[in-house]
C-alpha cells in the first residue's frame, strides 16, 4: 500500500475513478430504470427537485413499451397527468383497459407541461428506436408551446439534455428557431448554465449518475416535501394524496381564466399557433400525434356565459378554430371532455376519477383509429384491404 500511495499512484487512481464514474453514469439509467412507474408525481419531478434525465426516460419508455405493442405516450399538462385522481384510479389505467392488450400506455405528462415537453421528447426517442408510437397530448387554446424547448424554465432542461445527446428527431425549423432564441437569451445566465451543463453531461454523464443514485440509494438535496426524511431514496417515496382544498378555493380565479378563453382568435393568433407546431413537432411525429383540445367545466362556462352573453358561442367557435389549425399543421386534433358534466371536474379544468374515466372512453376510439391509419393494427388493415 505504501508503494501505491505515491503522487503518480494517486493521480492514476483519481483518473481511473473519474472515468469509472462517467461510465457508470452512462450505463446506470439502463441497468436501473425507474421502478413501478405510474406518473411523474412530485417526488419524481422538478417540483421535488428530481430532474429525470433523457437516458432515464428512454430506458423507462423502452421497458414500458415493448416492441411488439403499440406504445401510447401521454404528454402535456396536469389534466393529462391525472391531477385530481389517485394514482391507482388515474384515467390512463382506464385508457389501457379500453385499448386492450395490443397497446401499452405510459403517462409522462407534467403539471403545467406543454405538448412538446417530456411526452413528445420520449415519443421522438421511441420513433428513433423504430417503435410503433402514438403521442397523445392536450393543447390549450391560448398557445401550443412558447418555444421548441417548452413553456416553463423548470422543464426546459429535458429538451436540452436529449438534444445534447443527439436523441431528437431532425427538424430544421426547430434548429433555426433555437438558434434565434440563443441569440435572444445570450444575456440570461440561466441558459448559459443549462447549455454548458447539458453539453458536459453528454460526455461525463454526471447528472445521470447522480439521479440514479438519488433514486436508488440516497437523495442529497434537502427539500420541504421530504423534510422528515431528507436523505431517503426517491424510489422509497410513494405518491402523496392530493390536497383538494387549494383547487376548491380558487373558483373566482377559475372563472377569470375561463372568461379569457372566449377571446376570439385573430388571423395572427392562428398563424402563430400553426407556426408553434411546425417549429416544435418533427414531421415524422406529426401524423403520430393526437392533440386533444379539452373542454372546460360546463358549469364554469355557463356562469361566464350568463355574465357575458355570447361567450359560449365564441368559446365553441374558438375550439373549432384551434382544431382546424392543428389539423392544418399535420396533427390529428380532437375535442376532449365532450361528454363530461360539472360533477366530473375538480375545478374549472382538472378531472376527478369519473371525468378521467369518461375522457379515456372518449379518446380510446380516436387512438385506435389513428393506430389503424398508421398501419399498426395489421390484422384490421389487411382485412379492410381484402374487403
Secondary structure, 3 states (H helix, E strand, C coil): CCCCCCHHHHHHHHHHHHHHHHHHHHHHHHHCCCCCCCCCCCCCCHHHCCCCCHHHHHHHHHHHCCCCCEEEEEECCHHHHCCCCCHHHCHHHHHHHHHCCCEEEEECCCCCCCCCCHHHHHHHHHHHCCCCEEEEEECECCECCCCCCCCCHHHHHHHHHHHHCCCCCCCHHHHHHHHHHHHHCCCCHHHHHHHHHHHHHHHHCHHHHHHHHHHHCECCCCCHHHHHHCCECHHHCCCCCCCCHHHHHCHHHHHHHHHHCCCCCCHHHHHHHHHHHHCCCCHHHHCCEEEEEECCCHHHHHHHHHHCCCHHHHHHHHHHHHHHHHHHCCCEEEEECCCCCHHHECCCCCECHHHHHHHHHHHHHHHHHHHHHCCCCHHHHHHHHHC
